[in-house]
Amino acid sequence: MTTGHMDAIGIGWDVRGWQGNAQAVAVVGWQAGEQRLHWLGVSPLFRLSSRVAPDLDALLRPALQDEIGLMQVLACPQLALGIDAPLAFPRALAELLAGRGAPCAVPQREIDNPYAYRDCERWLHQQYGKKPLSATFDRLGNNATLALSMLPRLADLQLVPTRVPQAERAVLEVYPALAKVAGKTSMARREIAGQLPPDVTPGTDRYDAALCALMALQYAARDAVTSLPSLVSAPADFPLDEGWVYHFARD
């Protein structure tokens, strides 16, 4: 299946750790003139090869399964990869591991632990009452280290907003749970669910990969996809050294 001309393409990756056999990747394109979404592929669940270091091709091939389609996706000038995994660790943790840790009192709330959570995660908790898993204290570190180790091998995609403020070919951290009506296994909100491919089921890794792809697409299209909510970027004065979690705006 070839992609034809797409003005922007979003790739979503629902990360499942180093030995995970349930990786899922989705690819969606957008044509500006018609304001149409085109689902180019949603992978079956797969495992990354242990024989070679994984790269962008390794993520795309299970979803596209077509050499021409793969080349067309990679050539799109406005391309974004949305990853459902932390793409940074807390700054206090980095200082602690480097032997420069400062005294820290036991926080009253878990979310305030500077070794467990980042500023962006505390912001999400304050805004939406949602507490993400901790990359330090929960098993999410498995997913985070895999995604972080792959960043140098993702072609010319640049990590936003930590490395560069914005990019036409970008990698960004996204949060599919905020696109849903309730918990992890629930459906996406109505205005988002109608844009998903028909063959993905709520509560599955493929469903979350598709949500990640939609968020990545809205970033790549510079928020111009009218059928999707706007993407929430970091406030102007927000510290970006620990990254940002992009997500769809909520009413």
Secondary structure, DSSP 8 states (H G I E B T S, - for coil): ------SEEEEEEE---TT-S-BEEEEEEEETTTTEEEEEEE---B---SSS---HHHHHHHHH--HHHHHHHHH-SSEEEEESS-SS--HHHHHHHTT--------SSGGG-TTT--HHHHHHHHHHS-----TTTSTHHHHHHHHHHHGGGSTT-EETTTTSS--SEEEEEE-GGGGBSSSTTS-B-HHHHTTS-TT--TTSHHHHHHHHHHHHHHHHTTT--TTS--EE---TT---TT--EEEE---
